Amino acid sequence: MSICPPTTPQDPNRRNTARDKRIQAADIAFNRVHPCHVTNCEEYDYPYVASYSKALQHDANGDVLPASYQSLLNALASRNPADFEQVQLGGTLKLTNPQAGLAFDLEGRDPQAVALPPAPRIDSPQNSSEMAELYWMALARDVHFNDYSWNGLVQQAIQSLNTEFSDFRGPRQGGSVNAQTVFRGIYPGETVGPYLSQFLLKGTSDPGAPPGQGRSAADGFIEYGALKIDQRQLTAKPGINYLTDFPWWLQVQNGDDKRGMDQLDQSARRFIRNLRDLGERVHTDNVADHFFNAAWILYYEPRGDQLNGTGRPGIDREFPNDQMNPYNAYMKQDPFATYGMPHGLSMVWEVLARALRAVWFSKWFIHRRLRPEEFGGRIDNELTGRRTGYPIDSEILKSLQSGLLASYFPGMYGSYLLPQQYPEGAPTHPAYASGHATGAGACATILKAFFNEDTPIENPLVASPDGLSLMPYTGWDAGSMTVGSELNKLAGNIAIGRNAAGVHWRTDYDQALLMGEEIAIRILQEQSILFNEGGGFMLTRFDGQCIKIWDGHVDYCGGGSIEPYSSAVNYAECPTTDMVGEEDITTDPYGEEDTSELRGEEDSTVDYYGEENTGSTSPWPNAELDRPEDNL
């Protein structure tokens, strides 16, 4: 066999150029602001009763045993894999991936370089309002979204959030919560049109498919090449909630494994109708699934009215590429491995793990916010007298004792515990921020970067009363929806569906979407230096700002760089992370070397919380944290 060199000239500098590109991307990442992480100080002020402890060991009241909690703190402080195996658990459930945030990433932001604001404290009115919303969502799980405007229970929820809670931060219209805003997200598009994003209901249309099997988008089948994905799902039986009696609740806090005990409706698969259906959709899912489905709809839907296409699926496309896609101007080339379908689909999955590593660091190493079900246990103890003295804000207690929630608690369930949709309750990692929401924010951002967000959404649909079919949405705002707004709504639906199930708080959603967005933007920023075609990406952030990403830059569409700022909530440079040379080793609160002399300081260092470090090897300057009997 003859061996011949390629007839196309080769780049003799390719090896060096490839290395230079990697160095350029590394420099882009290195020169970004590396923010400080700050907490709400609950772990100092209220040790053990205001922090996540599920799956650890608890006393008869459901308060974590100090030694068990300290064993977790020890592992988090040392970061030694062996120490995580010494954490004192209460049952068979394992902790979920506490070391994830210690991993490094070779693209985008480092997992520890995105910071969240402090979570609401349990002694704050904001936390009371978030817990009240969760009680009302639990009560309204079986109410069809289409019935919110007249359903009496939902109207009570609206009245409660408007009048009983001074710091409720959900969306409002005209200064008030109403049927169009209740239980919805706060970002652009989330209160426009029906509750559910069209990407959770519609399929694709194929003129060549048999009637009822994907010919119309209203059939609910998403065409995956020769395969089809059904937007219908198995749903949980109505009226069944869990963790409402104290013995079951306590078993779950101690790590008893109740997974797989769900009671599902086996009679038919249904489109999502209500919060319970939505909660089931996000129970055992993979977050990227929903955005992969959306990507297939956007890539495959043929030209037409977004209900009955008239073109060829995947060829005569209804939804155009992003405005900065360079192939928009090419007459003899189509995008594929760059700027095309394989690129976009792979990016949906690529950002997910990176987003999860970032939020996992915040969950385990920074905030350790307790889950709503845990807080429900504190409320139940307080109001039944089982154990009193918890630092709980009065607004939620008042509503449960004499306000609008008192009509349902404790009478309906025999307790003040927050009814959970899942028999196992929340997963075994802290609440703040939500992994589903962080992943959703990242994946939605990728799709907004690959498609023209301004494209209108036509012929929107909603589920029928029984969920067996789809029917037209006829609201006044039916013509006001766009690809961008429905992607925002999809991210909100996926995140808030977890709230509806009782496992997350409102701020777990709204701050996490921004974190995921930041992760995605920075990956796109680094990728933008790689393409021979040039081009870039344009998208609208969750804060409504339009940005362009090109050749390593991130600029506002109206001009000017976004640097050093970003949509990340906390972007102030942290004084403990000076950009130093290799010989200048930094100190962090986990016992590594000091950089104070490099900053012109003499004897003291700045610790994790910006306070003076007295030389203790503990990562927590409040030494009394190790002595709970002095703090409870």
C-alpha positions as CSV (number, residue, x, y, z in Angstrom):
1,M,0.0,0.0,0.0
2,S,1.4,3.4,-1.0
3,I,1.7,6.1,1.7
4,C,1.5,9.7,0.4
5,P,1.5,13.0,2.2
6,P,-1.8,15.1,2.2
7,T,-2.2,17.2,-0.9
8,T,-3.6,20.0,1.3
9,P,-0.8,22.1,2.9
10,Q,-0.4,21.5,6.6
11,D,0.1,24.1,9.3
12,P,3.7,23.6,10.6
13,N,2.9,25.8,13.7
14,R,-0.4,24.0,14.6
15,R,1.2,22.4,17.7
16,N,2.5,25.6,19.1
17,T,-0.7,27.5,18.2
18,A,-2.8,24.9,19.9
19,R,-0.8,25.4,23.1
20,D,-1.0,29.2,22.8
21,K,-4.8,28.9,22.5
22,R,-4.9,26.9,25.8
23,I,-2.7,29.5,27.4
24,Q,-4.9,32.3,26.2
25,A,-8.0,30.6,27.6
26,A,-6.2,30.0,30.9
27,D,-5.2,33.7,31.0
28,I,-8.8,34.8,30.4
29,A,-9.9,32.6,33.3
30,F,-7.1,33.7,35.6
31,N,-7.7,37.4,35.0
32,R,-11.4,37.3,36.0
33,V,-12.5,38.5,39.3
34,H,-12.3,35.7,41.9
35,P,-15.0,36.7,44.4
36,C,-15.3,36.2,48.2
37,H,-17.8,33.8,49.6
38,V,-19.8,35.1,52.6
39,T,-22.5,33.5,54.7
40,N,-25.5,34.6,56.7
41,C,-23.7,33.7,60.0
42,E,-26.4,31.3,61.1
43,E,-23.8,28.6,61.8
44,Y,-22.2,31.0,64.3
45,D,-25.3,32.4,65.8
46,Y,-27.5,29.3,65.9
47,P,-25.2,26.2,65.7
48,Y,-26.8,23.0,64.7
49,V,-30.4,24.1,64.5
50,A,-30.2,26.4,61.4
51,S,-28.0,24.3,59.1
52,Y,-28.4,21.3,56.9
53,S,-28.0,18.0,58.7
54,K,-30.1,15.4,56.8
55,A,-28.6,11.9,56.9
56,L,-26.5,12.7,59.9
57,Q,-27.4,11.5,63.5
58,H,-30.2,13.3,65.3
59,D,-31.8,13.3,68.7
60,A,-35.4,12.5,69.4
61,N,-36.5,16.1,68.4
62,G,-34.7,15.9,65.1
63,D,-31.9,18.2,66.1
64,V,-28.5,17.0,64.8
65,L,-26.1,15.4,67.4
66,P,-23.1,17.8,67.8
67,A,-20.5,15.1,67.3
68,S,-22.1,14.0,64.1
69,Y,-22.2,17.5,62.7
70,Q,-18.7,18.2,63.8
71,S,-17.5,15.1,62.0
72,L,-18.9,16.7,58.8
73,L,-17.2,20.0,59.5
74,N,-13.9,18.2,60.1
75,A,-14.1,16.6,56.7
76,L,-15.0,19.8,55.0
77,A,-12.1,21.5,56.8
78,S,-9.4,19.0,56.0
79,R,-10.7,18.1,52.5
80,N,-9.1,14.8,52.9
81,P,-11.1,12.1,51.1
82,A,-10.6,9.7,54.0
83,D,-12.2,12.1,56.5
84,F,-15.4,12.1,54.5
85,E,-15.6,8.4,55.2
86,Q,-15.5,9.2,58.9
87,V,-18.6,11.4,58.9
88,Q,-21.1,10.0,61.4
89,L,-24.3,9.1,59.5
90,G,-27.6,8.1,61.0
91,G,-28.8,5.5,58.5
92,T,-28.2,3.9,55.1
93,L,-28.4,7.0,52.9
94,K,-25.1,8.4,51.8
95,L,-24.2,12.1,51.5
96,T,-24.4,13.3,47.9
97,N,-20.9,14.1,46.4
98,P,-19.6,16.5,49.0
99,Q,-16.2,16.5,47.3
100,A,-17.5,17.7,43.9
101,G,-16.7,21.3,44.5
102,L,-13.1,20.5,45.2
103,A,-12.6,19.4,41.6
104,F,-10.9,21.7,39.1
105,D,-12.2,22.6,35.6
106,L,-10.2,23.3,32.5
107,E,-12.9,25.4,30.9
108,G,-14.9,28.3,32.2
109,R,-14.9,29.5,35.8
110,D,-13.3,27.5,38.5
111,P,-16.0,25.8,40.7
112,Q,-14.9,28.0,43.6
113,A,-14.9,31.3,41.7
114,V,-18.6,32.0,41.6
115,A,-20.2,33.3,44.7
116,L,-23.7,33.6,45.9
117,P,-25.1,36.2,48.4
118,P,-25.9,34.9,51.8
119,A,-29.1,32.8,52.1
120,P,-32.1,34.2,54.1
121,R,-31.8,33.4,57.8
122,I,-34.4,31.4,59.6
123,D,-35.0,34.5,61.9
124,S,-35.9,36.7,58.9
125,P,-39.2,37.7,57.4
126,Q,-37.9,36.7,53.9
127,N,-37.4,33.1,55.1
128,S,-40.9,33.2,56.6
129,S,-42.3,34.2,53.2
130,E,-40.4,31.5,51.4
131,M,-41.7,28.9,53.8
132,A,-45.2,30.1,53.5
133,E,-45.0,29.9,49.8
134,L,-43.9,26.3,50.1
135,Y,-46.8,25.4,52.4
136,W,-49.2,26.9,49.9
137,M,-47.6,25.2,47.0
138,A,-47.9,21.9,48.8
139,L,-51.6,22.6,49.4
140,A,-52.1,23.5,45.7
141,R,-50.3,20.6,44.1
142,D,-53.4,19.1,42.5
143,V,-54.9,22.4,41.2
144,H,-54.7,22.7,37.4
145,F,-52.7,25.6,36.3
146,N,-55.6,26.7,34.1
147,D,-57.8,27.1,37.2
148,Y,-55.6,29.5,39.2
149,S,-57.7,32.5,38.4
150,W,-60.8,31.1,40.2
151,N,-59.6,28.3,42.5
152,G,-60.4,29.3,46.2
153,L,-57.3,27.7,47.7
154,V,-55.0,29.5,45.2
155,Q,-56.8,32.8,46.0
156,Q,-56.1,32.2,49.7
157,A,-52.5,31.7,48.9
158,I,-52.4,34.9,47.0
159,Q,-54.1,36.8,49.8
160,S,-51.6,35.3,52.3
161,L,-48.5,36.2,50.4
162,N,-49.9,39.7,49.8
163,T,-50.9,40.5,53.4
164,E,-49.2,38.2,55.9
165,F,-45.6,38.4,54.8
166,S,-43.6,41.6,54.7
167,D,-40.7,40.4,52.6
168,F,-42.1,38.1,49.9
169,R,-39.9,38.5,46.8
170,G,-41.9,36.6,44.2
171,P,-43.1,38.3,41.1
172,R,-46.0,40.9,41.3
173,Q,-48.1,42.9,38.9
174,G,-49.2,46.3,40.0
175,G,-47.5,45.7,43.3
176,S,-49.4,42.5,44.2
177,V,-49.2,38.8,43.7
178,N,-52.1,37.6,41.5
179,A,-53.2,34.5,39.6
180,Q,-50.7,35.2,36.7
181,T,-47.7,35.6,39.0
182,V,-48.3,33.2,41.9
183,F,-45.8,30.4,42.2
184,R,-43.9,31.7,39.2
185,G,-40.3,32.9,38.6
186,I,-39.1,36.5,38.6
187,Y,-37.1,36.7,35.3
188,P,-38.2,38.1,31.9
189,G,-40.9,35.9,30.3
190,E,-41.7,33.8,33.3
191,T,-45.1,35.5,33.9
192,V,-46.0,35.8,30.3
193,G,-48.4,33.2,28.8
194,P,-49.3,29.9,30.4
195,Y,-47.5,28.6,33.5
196,L,-45.6,26.0,31.6
197,S,-43.0,26.6,29.0
198,Q,-44.0,25.3,25.5
199,F,-40.8,23.2,25.6
200,L,-42.3,21.0,28.3
201,L,-45.5,20.4,26.2
202,K,-45.1,20.6,22.5
203,G,-43.5,18.1,20.3
204,T,-42.2,18.6,16.7
205,S,-44.3,18.4,13.6
206,D,-43.5,16.1,10.8
207,P,-45.7,16.3,7.7
208,G,-44.7,12.7,6.8
209,A,-45.7,11.2,10.2
210,P,-49.0,9.3,10.7
211,P,-51.8,11.4,12.2
212,G,-51.6,11.5,16.0
213,Q,-48.0,10.2,16.0
214,G,-46.1,13.4,15.5
215,R,-47.6,15.0,12.4
216,S,-48.6,17.9,14.6
217,A,-46.6,19.5,17.4
218,A,-49.8,19.1,19.5
219,D,-49.3,15.3,19.5
220,G,-46.5,15.9,22.0
221,F,-43.8,13.8,20.3
222,I,-40.3,15.2,19.9
223,E,-38.6,13.8,16.8
224,Y,-35.1,12.5,17.6
225,G,-34.2,11.4,14.1
226,A,-35.8,8.0,13.7
227,L,-36.9,8.0,17.4
228,K,-39.5,10.0,19.2
229,I,-39.7,11.3,22.8
230,D,-43.2,11.6,24.4
231,Q,-43.8,14.7,26.4
232,R,-46.4,12.8,28.4
233,Q,-45.2,11.2,31.6
234,L,-46.4,9.0,34.4
235,T,-47.8,11.2,37.1
236,A,-48.1,10.8,40.9
237,K,-51.5,10.0,42.3
238,P,-53.3,13.1,43.6
239,G,-53.6,13.9,47.3
240,I,-50.7,11.8,48.5
241,N,-48.0,13.6,50.5
242,Y,-45.2,12.4,52.7
243,L,-43.2,13.3,55.8
244,T,-46.3,14.7,57.5
245,D,-46.1,12.6,60.6
246,F,-43.2,13.1,63.0
247,P,-41.9,9.5,63.2
248,W,-41.6,9.2,59.4
249,W,-40.0,12.6,59.3
250,L,-37.5,11.7,61.9
251,Q,-36.6,8.4,60.2
252,V,-35.9,10.3,57.0
253,Q,-33.7,12.9,58.8
254,N,-31.6,10.1,60.2
255,G,-31.0,8.7,56.8
256,D,-33.7,6.0,56.3
257,D,-34.0,5.3,52.6
258,K,-37.6,5.8,51.5
259,R,-36.9,6.1,47.8
260,G,-39.1,4.1,45.4
261,M,-42.2,4.2,47.6
262,D,-44.0,6.7,45.3
263,Q,-47.5,5.9,44.3
264,L,-47.8,6.5,40.6
265,D,-50.9,6.7,38.3
266,Q,-50.4,3.7,36.0
267,S,-53.6,4.3,34.0
268,A,-52.2,6.7,31.5
269,R,-49.3,9.0,30.6
270,R,-50.3,12.6,30.8
271,F,-49.1,16.1,29.9
272,I,-48.1,18.3,32.9
273,R,-51.3,19.8,34.4
274,N,-50.3,21.0,37.9
275,L,-47.5,21.4,40.4
276,R,-47.6,17.7,41.3
277,D,-47.1,16.6,37.7
278,L,-44.3,19.2,37.4
279,G,-42.7,17.9,40.7
280,E,-42.8,14.4,39.3
281,R,-41.1,15.6,36.1
282,V,-38.1,16.8,38.0
283,H,-38.0,14.0,40.5
284,T,-35.7,11.4,38.9
285,D,-34.7,13.4,35.8
286,N,-31.4,14.6,34.5
287,V,-31.6,18.4,34.3
288,A,-30.1,18.5,30.8
289,D,-32.9,16.2,29.5
290,H,-35.4,19.1,29.3
291,F,-33.0,21.4,27.4
292,F,-31.9,18.6,25.1
293,N,-35.6,18.2,24.2
294,A,-35.9,22.0,23.7
295,A,-32.8,21.9,21.5
296,W,-34.3,19.2,19.3
297,I,-37.5,21.2,18.9
298,L,-35.5,24.3,18.0
299,Y,-33.3,22.4,15.5
300,Y,-35.9,20.1,14.0
301,E,-39.3,22.0,13.8
302,P,-40.0,22.7,10.1
303,R,-41.2,26.0,8.8
304,G,-45.0,26.5,9.3
305,D,-47.1,27.7,12.2
306,Q,-45.2,25.8,15.0
307,L,-48.2,23.4,15.1
308,N,-48.4,21.9,11.6
309,G,-45.1,22.3,9.7
310,T,-45.0,22.4,6.0
311,G,-41.3,22.0,5.4
312,R,-38.7,19.2,5.8
313,P,-37.9,18.6,9.5
314,G,-34.3,19.6,10.4
315,I,-33.8,21.1,7.0
316,D,-36.4,23.9,6.4
317,R,-36.1,25.2,9.9
318,E,-38.6,27.3,11.7
319,F,-36.2,28.6,14.4
320,P,-33.2,30.5,13.0
321,N,-29.6,30.4,14.4
322,D,-28.3,33.1,16.7
323,Q,-27.7,36.4,15.1
324,M,-23.9,36.1,15.5
325,N,-23.6,32.7,13.9
326,P,-21.1,33.2,11.1
327,Y,-22.9,30.7,8.9
328,N,-25.9,33.1,8.5
329,A,-23.8,34.9,5.9
330,Y,-22.4,31.9,4.1
331,M,-23.9,30.9,0.8
332,K,-22.0,27.6,0.3
333,Q,-21.6,26.1,3.8
334,D,-23.7,24.9,6.6
335,P,-22.7,24.7,10.3
336,F,-22.2,21.3,11.9
337,A,-19.3,20.5,14.3
338,T,-18.8,24.3,14.8
339,Y,-21.9,26.5,15.4
340,G,-24.2,23.6,14.3
341,M,-26.4,21.0,15.8
342,P,-23.7,18.7,17.3
343,H,-22.0,21.7,18.8
344,G,-25.2,23.0,20.4
345,L,-26.4,19.7,21.7
346,S,-23.0,18.8,23.2
347,M,-22.8,22.2,24.9
348,V,-26.1,21.5,26.7
349,W,-24.5,18.5,28.4
350,E,-21.0,20.1,28.8
351,V,-22.2,23.0,31.0
352,L,-24.2,20.8,33.3
353,A,-21.4,19.1,35.2
354,R,-19.4,22.3,35.5
355,A,-22.4,24.2,36.8
356,L,-23.1,21.4,39.4
357,R,-19.5,21.4,40.6
358,A,-19.7,25.1,41.3
359,V,-23.0,25.0,43.2
360,W,-21.9,21.9,45.1
361,F,-19.0,23.9,46.5
362,S,-21.4,26.6,47.7
363,K,-23.8,23.9,49.1
364,W,-21.2,22.0,51.2
365,F,-18.3,24.4,51.9
366,I,-20.1,27.8,52.2
367,H,-23.8,27.9,53.0
368,R,-25.0,24.6,54.3
369,R,-28.6,25.9,54.2
370,L,-31.1,23.6,55.8
371,R,-33.8,22.0,53.6
372,P,-37.4,23.2,53.9
373,E,-38.4,19.8,55.4
374,E,-35.8,20.3,58.2
375,F,-37.2,23.8,58.9
376,G,-40.7,22.3,59.0
377,G,-39.4,20.1,61.8
378,R,-38.2,23.1,63.8
379,I,-41.7,24.7,63.3
380,D,-43.5,21.6,64.4
381,N,-41.3,21.3,67.5
382,E,-41.9,24.9,68.3
383,L,-45.7,25.0,67.9
384,T,-46.4,21.6,69.5
385,G,-44.1,22.4,72.5
386,R,-42.0,19.3,71.8
387,R,-38.9,21.5,71.9
388,T,-39.1,25.4,72.0
389,G,-36.8,28.3,71.7
390,Y,-35.9,28.1,68.0
391,P,-34.9,31.5,66.5
392,I,-37.8,31.4,64.0
393,D,-39.2,34.6,62.6
394,S,-42.7,35.3,63.9
395,E,-44.5,35.8,60.6
396,I,-44.7,32.2,59.6
397,L,-45.6,31.1,63.1
398,K,-48.4,33.6,63.2
399,S,-49.9,32.5,59.9
400,L,-49.8,28.9,61.1
401,Q,-51.3,29.6,64.5
402,S,-54.0,32.2,63.7
403,G,-53.6,33.3,60.0
404,L,-54.7,31.8,56.7
405,L,-52.4,28.8,57.0
406,A,-54.1,27.9,60.3
407,S,-57.1,26.7,58.2
408,Y,-55.0,23.7,57.1
409,F,-52.3,23.2,59.7
410,P,-52.2,21.2,61.8
411,G,-55.7,20.0,61.1
412,M,-55.3,18.5,57.6
413,Y,-52.1,16.5,58.4
414,G,-52.0,16.3,62.2
415,S,-48.7,18.3,62.2
416,Y,-47.0,21.5,61.1
417,L,-44.5,19.6,59.0
418,L,-44.1,20.7,55.4
419,P,-45.9,18.1,53.2
420,Q,-43.4,16.5,50.8
421,Q,-44.2,15.2,47.4
422,Y,-41.4,12.6,47.5
423,P,-41.4,9.8,50.1
424,E,-37.7,10.3,50.7
425,G,-38.1,14.1,51.0
426,A,-35.1,16.1,49.8
427,P,-31.9,14.7,48.6
428,T,-28.9,14.4,50.9
429,H,-27.1,17.6,50.2
430,P,-27.7,21.2,51.4
431,A,-30.4,23.4,49.9
432,Y,-28.5,26.5,48.7
433,A,-28.4,26.8,45.9
434,S,-30.5,24.3,43.8
435,G,-28.6,21.9,41.5
436,H,-31.6,21.7,39.2
437,A,-31.8,25.5,39.0
438,T,-28.0,26.0,38.5
439,G,-28.0,23.4,35.7
440,A,-31.2,24.9,34.2
441,G,-29.7,28.4,34.2
442,A,-26.6,27.1,32.4
443,C,-28.4,25.0,29.9
444,A,-30.9,27.8,29.0
445,T,-28.0,30.2,28.5
446,I,-26.4,27.8,26.0
447,L,-29.6,27.6,24.0
448,K,-30.1,31.3,24.0
449,A,-26.6,31.6,22.6
450,F,-27.3,29.2,19.7
451,F,-30.7,30.4,18.6
452,N,-32.3,33.8,17.8
453,E,-34.2,34.6,21.0
454,D,-36.5,37.1,19.4
455,T,-38.3,34.5,17.3
456,P,-42.0,34.5,18.2
457,I,-43.6,31.4,19.8
458,E,-46.8,30.7,17.9
459,N,-49.9,28.7,18.7
460,P,-49.1,28.0,22.4
461,L,-50.8,25.0,24.1
462,V,-51.8,23.9,27.6
463,A,-52.8,20.5,29.0
464,S,-56.4,19.5,28.9
465,P,-58.1,19.0,32.3
466,D,-57.2,15.3,32.4
467,G,-53.8,15.8,30.9
468,L,-54.4,13.4,28.1
469,S,-54.2,16.0,25.3
470,L,-53.1,19.5,24.5
471,M,-55.4,22.4,23.8
472,P,-54.9,26.0,22.6
473,Y,-53.9,28.7,25.1
474,T,-56.2,31.6,24.6
475,G,-54.9,34.2,27.1
476,W,-54.5,37.8,26.0
477,D,-50.7,37.4,26.0
478,A,-50.7,34.3,23.7
479,G,-48.9,36.4,21.1
480,S,-46.3,37.8,23.5
481,M,-44.0,34.8,23.9
482,T,-40.6,34.4,22.3
483,V,-37.9,31.7,22.2
484,G,-35.9,33.6,24.7
485,S,-38.8,34.1,27.1
486,E,-39.9,30.5,26.9
487,L,-36.3,29.3,27.6
488,N,-36.3,31.5,30.7
489,K,-39.6,30.0,31.7
490,L,-38.3,26.5,31.1
491,A,-35.4,27.2,33.4
492,G,-37.8,28.6,36.0
493,N,-40.2,25.6,35.6
494,I,-37.5,23.1,36.2
495,A,-36.2,24.9,39.2
496,I,-39.6,25.8,40.8
497,G,-40.9,22.3,40.2
498,R,-38.4,21.3,42.9
499,N,-39.9,24.0,45.2
500,A,-43.4,22.6,44.5
501,A,-42.2,19.2,45.7
502,G,-41.1,20.8,48.9
503,V,-37.3,20.2,48.6
504,H,-36.1,23.8,47.8
505,W,-36.6,27.4,48.6
506,R,-37.4,30.4,46.3
507,T,-33.9,31.8,46.7
508,D,-32.4,28.4,45.9
509,Y,-34.0,29.0,42.4
510,D,-33.5,32.7,41.7
511,Q,-29.8,32.9,42.7
512,A,-28.9,29.5,41.2
513,L,-30.1,30.6,37.7
514,L,-27.6,33.4,37.8
515,M,-24.8,31.1,38.9
516,G,-25.6,28.7,36.1
517,E,-25.7,31.5,33.6
518,E,-22.3,32.8,34.6
519,I,-20.8,29.4,34.2
520,A,-22.2,29.1,30.7
521,I,-21.2,32.6,29.6
522,R,-17.6,32.0,30.7
523,I,-17.4,28.7,28.8
524,L,-18.6,30.4,25.7
525,Q,-16.1,33.2,26.2
526,E,-13.2,30.8,26.2
527,Q,-14.6,28.8,23.3
528,S,-15.0,32.0,21.2
529,I,-11.2,32.2,20.6
530,L,-11.1,28.7,19.0
531,F,-13.1,29.0,15.7
532,N,-11.6,29.6,12.3
533,E,-14.9,31.2,11.2
534,G,-14.8,34.0,13.8
535,G,-18.4,34.9,14.7
536,G,-19.6,34.5,18.3
537,F,-22.7,34.4,20.4
538,M,-25.4,36.9,21.4
539,L,-27.9,36.4,24.2
540,T,-30.0,38.1,26.8
541,R,-29.1,37.5,30.4
542,F,-31.6,36.8,33.1
543,D,-31.3,40.4,34.2
544,G,-32.5,41.6,30.7
545,Q,-29.1,42.8,29.5
546,C,-28.1,41.8,26.0
547,I,-24.5,40.7,25.6
548,K,-22.2,39.6,22.8
549,I,-19.4,37.0,23.2
550,W,-16.7,37.1,20.6
551,D,-12.9,36.4,20.4
552,G,-12.5,36.2,24.2
553,H,-14.6,39.3,24.9
554,V,-17.9,39.7,26.6
555,D,-19.5,43.0,25.8
556,Y,-22.9,44.7,26.2
557,C,-24.8,44.7,22.9
558,G,-24.9,48.5,23.2
559,G,-21.1,48.7,23.6
560,G,-18.6,48.4,26.4
561,S,-17.2,45.4,28.2
562,I,-19.1,43.8,31.0
563,E,-15.7,43.3,32.9
564,P,-14.9,43.2,35.7
565,Y,-18.6,42.8,36.5
566,S,-20.9,40.0,35.5
567,S,-24.4,38.7,36.2
568,A,-22.9,36.7,39.0
569,V,-24.4,38.1,42.2
570,N,-21.2,38.6,44.1
571,Y,-18.3,39.8,41.9
572,A,-16.1,41.8,44.3
573,E,-12.5,40.6,44.2
574,C,-11.7,38.6,47.3
575,P,-8.7,40.0,49.3
576,T,-7.5,36.5,50.1
577,T,-7.1,35.5,46.4
578,D,-4.5,38.0,45.1
579,M,-3.1,37.1,41.7
580,V,0.4,36.2,42.7
581,G,3.3,34.3,41.2
582,E,4.1,30.7,41.8
583,E,6.4,31.6,44.7
584,D,3.7,33.5,46.5
585,I,1.5,30.9,48.0
586,T,-1.8,32.0,49.4
587,T,-3.5,31.2,52.6
588,D,-7.1,30.0,52.8
589,P,-9.1,29.2,55.9
590,Y,-8.2,25.5,55.6
591,G,-4.7,25.8,56.9
592,E,-2.6,26.6,53.9
593,E,0.3,29.1,53.7
594,D,0.0,32.8,54.5
595,T,0.2,35.6,51.9
596,S,-0.3,38.5,54.4
597,E,3.2,39.8,53.9
598,L,2.6,40.0,50.1
599,R,-0.3,42.3,50.9
600,G,1.7,44.5,53.2
601,E,0.2,43.1,56.4
602,E,2.3,42.2,59.4
603,D,1.0,39.5,61.7
604,S,-2.7,38.8,61.0
605,T,-4.4,37.2,58.0
606,V,-7.8,37.7,56.6
607,D,-9.8,34.5,57.1
608,Y,-12.7,33.1,55.3
609,Y,-15.2,35.6,56.7
610,G,-13.0,38.7,56.6
611,E,-12.2,38.6,60.3
612,E,-8.9,38.5,62.0
613,N,-7.3,35.1,62.2
614,T,-5.8,34.3,65.6
615,G,-3.8,31.3,64.5
616,S,-6.4,28.7,65.1
617,T,-6.3,25.7,62.8
618,S,-10.1,25.5,62.8
619,P,-11.7,27.0,59.7
620,W,-14.4,28.5,61.9
621,P,-13.1,31.4,64.0
622,N,-16.0,31.0,66.5
623,A,-14.4,28.4,68.7
624,E,-17.6,27.9,70.6
625,L,-19.0,26.2,67.5
626,D,-17.4,23.1,68.8
627,R,-19.3,23.4,72.1
628,P,-23.0,23.4,71.2
629,E,-24.1,23.3,74.8
630,D,-22.9,26.8,75.2
631,N,-24.7,28.1,72.1
632,L,-28.2,26.4,72.1
